[in-house]
């Protein structure tokens, strides 16, 4: 247990700790943008295809 604590402390003191956090933040932002884009595109596609089929029933 003590060795794990030492490794964590050395990781946070070194340059790799802040860099890993920065990469995690960047990754979270990219994932968020992707999710927003997919949701937006799916809503637009659903609306487009619902309008293009005459007599289609859209459940809301």
TAGI-V601245 format. One record per backbone hydrogen bond with DSSP energy under -1.0 kcal/mol. CO is the residue of the C=O (numbers start at 0). NH is the residue of the N-H. Records with the same first field share a line. If there is no record, write none. Layout:
CO: NH  NH
This chain:
0: 4
1: 5
2: 6
3: 7
4: 8
5: 9
6: 10
7: 11
8: 12
9: 13
10: 16
14: 18
15: 19
16: 20
17: 21
18: 22
19: 23
20: 24
21: 25
22: 26
23: 27
24: 28
25: 29
26: 30
27: 31
28: 32
29: 33
30: 34
31: 35
32: 36
33: 37
34: 38
35: 39
36: 40
37: 41
38: 42
39: 43
40: 44
41: 45
42: 46
43: 47
44: 48
45: 49
46: 50
47: 51
52: 55
